[in-house]
């Protein structure tokens, strides 16, 4: 349904469905749902369905409140910018999924420490797959956001640098650096388990700021 909505909006405006805050929220909801389905089919790892459904519903409600108003942006002659925006949206979706994954890990770890096995804890995946998928998600997010930053920087270097949204760039760069540090520390076995999950949640904070500043209404 989300795919149909985004495809219709793109065909109607003859542009990517990212030209308004509502369209961007719909794209994020689509990305979260698609990523959850991908993890389920590829890695047999299912993020809590009720969490994904809640996050998707929140994006849909916010999009409905804002209203999907088409503001076509001509990017037909700028394919790199299309990749830049697409990679950034996917990176924030992956970071969102990693934040949910980390929250589930911390809840499950807390439940095991207190020997609480019923209620909401019974709906959460085991710690080992949560930790394994968490490492892969953070690595993918760092790669995607790095690609987006490189393409964006290349485009900005060819324009008036005064047009660059420094707060958004700074937040995105901080997110990438933090994600890279966390990933490297994990690969060196200096960050694992609940510490890695908490670090992943901290990385998500500047990502939220960068995402907010990327919304058309915040420009």
C-alpha positions as CSV (number, residue, x, y, z in Angstrom):
1,X,0.0,0.0,0.0
2,X,2.8,2.4,0.9
3,X,4.6,1.5,-2.4
4,X,1.4,2.3,-4.3
5,X,1.0,5.6,-2.5
6,X,4.5,6.7,-3.2
7,X,4.5,5.6,-6.8
8,X,1.2,7.5,-7.3
9,X,2.6,10.6,-5.7
10,X,5.7,10.4,-7.8
11,X,3.8,9.9,-11.0
12,X,1.4,12.8,-10.1
13,X,4.1,15.3,-9.4
14,X,6.7,13.9,-11.9
15,X,9.3,14.0,-9.1
16,X,10.7,11.9,-6.3
17,X,8.2,11.7,-3.3
18,X,10.6,13.6,-1.0
19,X,9.7,17.2,-1.8
20,X,7.5,17.8,1.3
21,X,7.8,16.7,4.9
22,X,4.8,14.4,4.5
23,X,6.3,12.7,1.5
24,X,9.6,12.2,3.3
25,X,7.8,10.6,6.3
26,X,5.9,8.3,4.0
27,X,9.3,7.3,2.4
28,X,10.7,6.6,5.9
29,X,7.7,4.5,6.8
30,X,8.1,2.5,3.5
31,X,11.8,2.1,4.3
32,X,11.2,0.8,7.8
33,X,8.6,-1.7,6.6
34,X,10.7,-2.8,3.7
35,X,13.8,-3.3,5.9
36,X,11.9,-5.3,8.5
37,X,10.6,-7.5,5.7
38,X,14.1,-7.9,4.2
39,X,15.6,-8.9,7.6
40,X,12.8,-11.4,8.1
41,X,13.2,-13.1,4.7
42,X,17.0,-12.8,4.4
43,X,18.3,-13.3,7.9
44,X,15.3,-15.0,9.5
45,X,15.4,-12.2,12.0
46,X,12.1,-10.5,12.8
47,X,12.1,-7.2,14.5
48,X,9.1,-6.9,16.9
49,X,6.1,-6.5,14.6
50,X,4.3,-4.2,17.0
51,X,7.3,-1.8,17.1
52,X,7.6,-1.6,13.3
53,X,3.8,-1.2,13.0
54,X,3.8,1.5,15.7
55,X,6.7,3.4,14.0
56,X,5.1,3.1,10.6
57,X,1.7,4.2,12.0
58,X,3.3,7.2,13.6
59,X,4.9,8.3,10.3
60,X,1.5,7.8,8.5
61,X,-0.4,9.8,11.1
62,X,2.2,12.6,11.0
63,X,2.1,12.6,7.2
64,X,-1.7,12.8,7.3
65,X,-1.5,15.7,9.7
66,X,1.0,17.6,7.6
67,X,-0.8,16.9,4.4
68,X,0.8,15.5,1.2
69,X,1.2,18.6,-0.9
70,X,3.2,18.2,-4.1
71,X,6.1,20.6,-4.5
72,X,7.8,19.2,-7.6
73,X,11.6,19.4,-7.7
74,X,13.3,19.0,-11.0
75,X,16.1,16.5,-10.5
76,X,15.9,14.8,-13.9
77,X,19.3,16.3,-14.8
78,X,20.9,15.5,-11.5
79,X,21.0,11.8,-11.0
80,X,23.7,12.0,-8.4
81,X,21.4,14.2,-6.2
82,X,18.8,11.5,-6.5
83,X,21.3,8.9,-5.2
84,X,22.4,11.4,-2.5
85,X,18.8,11.8,-1.2
86,X,17.9,8.1,-1.6
87,X,21.1,7.0,0.3
88,X,20.4,9.4,3.1
89,X,16.8,8.3,3.5
90,X,17.8,4.6,3.5
91,X,20.6,5.4,6.0
92,X,18.2,7.0,8.4
93,X,15.8,4.1,8.0
94,X,18.5,1.6,8.8
95,X,19.6,3.7,11.8
96,X,15.9,3.8,12.9
97,X,15.7,0.0,12.6
98,X,19.0,-0.3,14.5
99,X,17.7,1.9,17.3
100,X,14.6,-0.4,17.6
101,X,16.9,-3.4,17.5
102,X,19.1,-1.9,20.3
103,X,16.1,-1.0,22.4
104,X,14.8,-4.6,22.0
105,X,18.3,-5.9,23.0
106,X,18.4,-3.8,26.2
107,X,14.9,-4.8,27.2
108,X,15.7,-8.5,26.6
109,X,19.0,-8.2,28.5
110,X,17.2,-6.6,31.4
111,X,14.5,-9.3,31.4
112,X,17.1,-12.1,31.5
113,X,19.1,-10.4,34.3
114,X,15.9,-10.2,36.4
115,X,14.6,-13.6,35.2
116,X,11.4,-12.0,33.8
117,X,10.3,-14.1,30.9
118,X,6.6,-13.2,30.4
119,X,4.7,-10.3,29.2
120,X,6.3,-8.0,26.6
121,X,9.7,-9.8,26.9
122,X,8.2,-13.0,25.4
123,X,7.6,-11.1,22.2
124,X,11.3,-10.0,21.8
125,X,13.9,-12.0,19.8
126,X,16.8,-13.7,21.5
127,X,20.0,-11.7,22.3
128,X,22.4,-13.4,19.9
129,X,20.5,-12.6,16.7
130,X,19.7,-9.1,18.0
131,X,23.4,-8.5,18.5
132,X,24.4,-10.0,15.2
133,X,21.9,-8.1,13.1
134,X,22.8,-4.9,15.1
135,X,26.3,-5.0,13.9
136,X,25.3,-5.5,10.2
137,X,22.7,-2.7,10.4
138,X,25.2,-0.2,11.8
139,X,27.7,-1.1,9.1
140,X,25.1,-0.6,6.4
141,X,24.0,2.7,7.8
142,X,27.6,4.0,7.9
143,X,28.2,3.0,4.3
144,X,25.0,4.5,3.0
145,X,25.4,7.8,5.0
146,X,29.0,8.0,3.9
147,X,27.9,7.6,0.2
148,X,25.3,10.3,0.7
149,X,27.8,12.7,2.3
150,X,30.4,12.2,-0.5
151,X,27.9,12.9,-3.2
152,X,26.3,15.8,-1.4
153,X,29.8,17.4,-0.8
154,X,30.7,16.9,-4.5
155,X,27.5,18.7,-5.5
156,X,27.9,21.5,-3.0
157,X,31.5,22.1,-4.1
158,X,30.2,23.0,-7.5
159,X,27.8,25.6,-6.2
160,X,27.8,28.6,-3.9
161,X,29.0,27.3,-0.5
162,X,26.7,29.8,1.2
163,X,23.8,27.7,0.1
164,X,25.0,24.7,2.1
165,X,22.8,24.0,5.1
166,X,25.6,23.8,7.7
167,X,23.4,22.6,10.6
168,X,22.1,19.7,8.5
169,X,25.6,18.9,7.2
170,X,27.1,19.0,10.7
171,X,24.4,16.7,12.2
172,X,24.8,14.2,9.3
173,X,28.6,14.3,9.6
174,X,28.4,13.8,13.4
175,X,26.1,10.9,12.8
176,X,28.5,9.3,10.3
177,X,31.5,9.8,12.5
178,X,29.8,8.4,15.6
179,X,28.5,5.4,13.6
180,X,32.0,4.8,12.2
181,X,33.6,5.0,15.7
182,X,31.0,2.6,17.1
183,X,31.5,0.2,14.2
184,X,35.3,0.2,14.5
185,X,35.1,-0.3,18.2
186,X,32.8,-3.3,17.7
187,X,35.1,-4.8,15.0
188,X,38.0,-4.5,17.5
189,X,35.9,-6.3,20.2
190,X,36.0,-3.3,22.4
191,X,32.3,-2.7,22.3
192,X,29.7,-5.5,22.5
193,X,26.5,-6.5,24.1
194,X,24.5,-3.9,26.0
195,X,27.3,-1.3,25.7
196,X,27.0,-1.6,21.9
197,X,23.3,-1.3,22.0
198,X,23.5,1.9,24.2
199,X,26.1,3.3,21.9
200,X,23.8,2.7,18.9
201,X,21.0,4.6,20.6
202,X,23.3,7.5,21.1
203,X,24.2,7.5,17.4
204,X,20.5,7.7,16.6
205,X,20.2,11.1,18.4
206,X,22.2,13.2,15.9
207,X,20.5,11.2,13.1
208,X,17.1,12.4,14.3
209,X,18.4,16.0,14.3
210,X,19.8,15.6,10.8
211,X,16.6,14.0,9.6
212,X,14.5,16.9,11.1
213,X,16.8,19.5,9.5
214,X,16.4,17.6,6.2
215,X,12.6,18.1,6.2
216,X,11.5,20.7,3.7
217,X,9.6,22.6,6.3
218,X,12.9,23.0,8.3
219,X,14.9,24.4,5.5
